[in-house]
Amino acid sequence: MKTLWSIFVCLMVICVPLTTAAGEDMVSVKLVNFIDNPKKLHIQVQGEYRTLSPFFRLEKGGNYTLFVKKGKLYLKDKDGKHKLPDTITLIPESYEEHLLYINDRPYQGAMEFTVEKGKYVRPVNQLLLEDYLKGVVPFEVFSTWNLEALKAQSLAARTYALMHLNGEKQMNDTIQFQVYGGYSTFSKTNKAVEETKGEIITHNGRPITAFYSASNGGFTESNANVWGSKPISYYPIKKDPYDPGRPWTFTLHKQQLPMDTFVWAWNAPDVWPHLQGKDKKIMKSMESWVENQGYQDVKILAIPHFSIADQKTVSHRSVRGSVTVTFMHRILGMMMMDEISLENVPLSKIRPMIGGSIFKSYLITSSESTDDAYVVKGKGYGHGVGMSQWGAQKMAEGGKTYQEIVQFYFPGTDVTRIYEEAPK
């Protein structure tokens, strides 16, 4: 037991990830995925938590609310409202036995809270790498999967995390890095992490980036085709007999709202918040994309053009496409109609408009235009570089070990242990 978790004080003094006596790193992860951009958070503590100030602590079992008002951070408890510094870090007296709940989701380790953009409360969780991985693996794959597949996922996630500890960007808990769900009670994934503790994937003695995605659709992809970087030998293009393909389809209607919507919305502005296109989920993503181009309060009217070019990579993935979006937007009380066209651009510019959970990959098997819609079909889910998570599961079900899974998806690499269990 680490009383007062003195290990964390060292973390606060230096600005690089801390390594424990057993060689295990500390991880800092910004929490976004399950809370979005909150103006207030509900906090409950299991065990006592202190701050770097000896005069302030949170009591065991206490319920608190953290909120931002006029750019300042406040805490509300049973005694009232208290103004806090712009940044406050809560440190558990005992790392192993204490949990901090944010909106009913438990987290282990320390938690830093800051004011973000003058109006949001942003938590940053700091904890040991192995405990972070226990919160990653069951949110990246199914916790009930074969143990060998879970071990392969543990190695990929551990290696990926280590490669980002000293990166320029702060890791967060979304698919931008790895999905992290907090303190884990999933026994099987916990076991996979524990039984591979300290093991990473290396090439020529150095950790690799260890990319992975849900499904490669039957063909692995080169890192060069996805990110434009120099091809790396352990990311070859090859047929994957283990990946189940994971076929998908999406339909994008050409007309989302009647064209006369502009006229009657002008005459009845109160209806604006209730306007929804036919493809609600896609329109939410597309409206957000248009707003990120500098427009405000956007409503999509139509998609007069959408097409996928014939050009494909060696791995059969489509490369370019075109789209035109007609939309309404409001600014300073004025309603306007506008249009954006992307002509023969990389599909990586179009997929985010539709949403990665709908336009699941670039391995497109067909694209057609009907009288009223565009219908796109494909296989796979994600970029397809490195390990296929579904393929790893199929390999494990067929009796392959996690080392064999790693060797298939990262050929020419080694499994290397970089630290051992901490001394008792």
WOVEN-V701983 format. One record per residue. N is the residue number from 1. RES is the residue in one small letter. D_FIRST is the distance of its C-alpha to the first C-alpha in Angstrom with 2 decimals. Layout:
n=[N:N]
res=[RES:RES]
d_first=[D_FIRST:D_FIRST]
This chain:
n=[1:2:3:4:5:6:7:8:9:10:11:12:13:14:15:16:17:18:19:20:21:22:23:24:25:26:27:28:29:30:31:32:33:34:35:36:37:38:39:40:41:42:43:44:45:46:47:48:49:50:51:52:53:54:55:56:57:58:59:60:61:62:63:64:65:66:67:68:69:70:71:72:73:74:75:76:77:78:79:80:81:82:83:84:85:86:87:88:89:90:91:92:93:94:95:96:97:98:99:100:101:102:103:104:105:106:107:108:109:110:111:112:113:114:115:116:117:118:119:120:121:122:123:124:125:126:127:128:129:130:131:132:133:134:135:136:137:138:139:140:141:142:143:144:145:146:147:148:149:150:151:152:153:154:155:156:157:158:159:160:161:162:163:164:165:166:167:168:169:170:171:172:173:174:175:176:177:178:179:180:181:182:183:184:185:186:187:188:189:190:191:192:193:194:195:196:197:198:199:200:201:202:203:204:205:206:207:208:209:210:211:212:213:214:215:216:217:218:219:220:221:222:223:224:225:226:227:228:229:230:231:232:233:234:235:236:237:238:239:240:241:242:243:244:245:246:247:248:249:250:251:252:253:254:255:256:257:258:259:260:261:262:263:264:265:266:267:268:269:270:271:272:273:274:275:276:277:278:279:280:281:282:283:284:285:286:287:288:289:290:291:292:293:294:295:296:297:298:299:300:301:302:303:304:305:306:307:308:309:310:311:312:313:314:315:316:317:318:319:320:321:322:323:324:325:326:327:328:329:330:331:332:333:334:335:336:337:338:339:340:341:342:343:344:345:346:347:348:349:350:351:352:353:354:355:356:357:358:359:360:361:362:363:364:365:366:367:368:369:370:371:372:373:374:375:376:377:378:379:380:381:382:383:384:385:386:387:388:389:390:391:392:393:394:395:396:397:398:399:400:401:402:403:404:405:406:407:408:409:410:411:412:413:414:415:416:417:418:419:420:421:422:423:424]
res=[m:k:t:l:w:s:i:f:v:c:l:m:v:i:c:v:p:l:t:t:a:a:g:e:d:m:v:s:v:k:l:v:n:f:i:d:n:p:k:k:l:h:i:q:v:q:g:e:y:r:t:l:s:p:f:f:r:l:e:k:g:g:n:y:t:l:f:v:k:k:g:k:l:y:l:k:d:k:d:g:k:h:k:l:p:d:t:i:t:l:i:p:e:s:y:e:e:h:l:l:y:i:n:d:r:p:y:q:g:a:m:e:f:t:v:e:k:g:k:y:v:r:p:v:n:q:l:l:l:e:d:y:l:k:g:v:v:p:f:e:v:f:s:t:w:n:l:e:a:l:k:a:q:s:l:a:a:r:t:y:a:l:m:h:l:n:g:e:k:q:m:n:d:t:i:q:f:q:v:y:g:g:y:s:t:f:s:k:t:n:k:a:v:e:e:t:k:g:e:i:i:t:h:n:g:r:p:i:t:a:f:y:s:a:s:n:g:g:f:t:e:s:n:a:n:v:w:g:s:k:p:i:s:y:y:p:i:k:k:d:p:y:d:p:g:r:p:w:t:f:t:l:h:k:q:q:l:p:m:d:t:f:v:w:a:w:n:a:p:d:v:w:p:h:l:q:g:k:d:k:k:i:m:k:s:m:e:s:w:v:e:n:q:g:y:q:d:v:k:i:l:a:i:p:h:f:s:i:a:d:q:k:t:v:s:h:r:s:v:r:g:s:v:t:v:t:f:m:h:r:i:l:g:m:m:m:m:d:e:i:s:l:e:n:v:p:l:s:k:i:r:p:m:i:g:g:s:i:f:k:s:y:l:i:t:s:s:e:s:t:d:d:a:y:v:v:k:g:k:g:y:g:h:g:v:g:m:s:q:w:g:a:q:k:m:a:e:g:g:k:t:y:q:e:i:v:q:f:y:f:p:g:t:d:v:t:r:i:y:e:e:a:p:k]
d_first=[0.00:3.80:6.00:9.27:8.34:10.67:11.24:13.33:15.53:16.83:17.66:19.72:21.54:22.78:24.48:23.65:20.80:17.91:17.05:13.77:14.13:14.46:17.19:15.81:17.41:16.61:19.09:20.96:23.03:25.59:25.94:29.59:30.27:29.51:30.45:33.33:34.37:33.25:34.67:32.13:28.81:27.41:23.76:21.62:18.02:15.64:13.43:14.25:14.99:16.41:18.86:19.75:22.11:20.90:23.49:22.42:19.63:19.61:19.19:17.40:20.00:22.27:24.84:26.06:28.61:28.59:32.10:34.45:37.72:40.22:37.74:35.16:31.72:31.39:28.90:30.35:28.75:30.31:31.61:33.37:33.26:31.49:32.33:29.47:29.54:30.59:27.05:23.88:20.24:17.69:14.10:11.29:9.47:6.34:7.01:6.46:8.23:10.77:14.10:17.15:20.51:23.51:26.73:24.91:23.11:19.26:17.28:13.66:12.62:14.92:18.56:21.54:24.79:28.14:31.80:33.47:37.25:37.64:37.17:34.06:30.37:28.43:24.66:22.84:19.46:17.12:14.47:13.67:16.91:16.08:14.89:18.05:20.09:19.03:20.57:23.59:24.88:25.77:27.52:29.50:30.70:31.00:27.87:30.25:31.77:32.04:28.84:30.55:31.49:27.95:26.80:29.60:28.55:24.94:26.44:28.81:26.27:23.82:26.82:28.23:25.07:24.80:28.47:28.01:25.02:27.51:30.34:32.64:31.72:28.53:27.24:27.52:26.80:30.45:32.65:33.47:30.35:28.36:27.92:24.34:23.73:20.19:17.43:18.86:19.55:22.12:21.29:23.95:23.15:19.40:20.63:22.95:20.34:18.03:21.12:22.30:19.12:20.40:24.00:26.45:30.24:32.16:35.82:37.14:33.62:32.61:30.64:33.07:33.05:32.61:34.63:34.95:36.73:37.35:40.75:43.19:46.16:47.15:47.29:44.55:45.20:45.25:43.03:46.29:47.90:45.04:44.04:47.05:45.15:46.24:45.97:43.01:43.74:40.77:41.88:45.34:47.60:48.13:48.79:45.80:46.96:43.64:43.27:44.91:46.53:45.30:48.63:48.78:51.53:51.89:54.96:55.73:58.70:61.20:61.93:58.92:60.85:64.64:66.25:67.86:64.42:64.86:68.04:66.90:63.45:65.40:67.44:64.57:61.43:59.48:59.19:57.20:53.68:54.86:56.22:54.44:55.57:56.11:53.03:50.53:47.34:49.14:50.87:47.64:46.39:49.81:50.27:46.93:48.05:51.40:49.82:47.71:51.09:51.93:53.55:52.59:52.61:53.73:55.36:56.39:59.98:60.62:59.74:63.26:62.15:59.34:59.70:57.89:59.65:60.66:58.88:56.01:53.71:53.86:51.04:53.37:51.49:53.55:53.49:55.45:56.72:58.40:57.93:59.75:58.37:60.61:58.87:59.40:57.44:57.75:57.66:58.81:60.32:62.33:62.10:62.72:62.97:61.82:61.08:58.76:59.71:57.72:60.20:59.25:55.76:52.71:51.28:47.92:49.58:50.78:47.89:45.64:48.57:48.56:44.83:42.82:42.03:45.83:47.26:44.71:45.90:48.85:49.96:52.83:55.28:57.78:58.57:61.59:63.24:64.89:67.12:64.28:61.00:59.26:57.57:55.06:53.62:51.12:48.39:44.74:42.01:40.75:41.79:41.90:40.48:38.15:36.56:38.02:35.34:38.00:39.47:36.19:36.01:39.61:38.96:36.02:38.23:40.81:38.58:37.45:34.06:31.77:32.95:36.53:35.83:34.41:37.43:39.89:38.65:37.74:40.43:40.20:36.45:33.79:30.32:28.17:24.59:23.25:19.75:18.02:14.79:11.98:12.23:10.23]
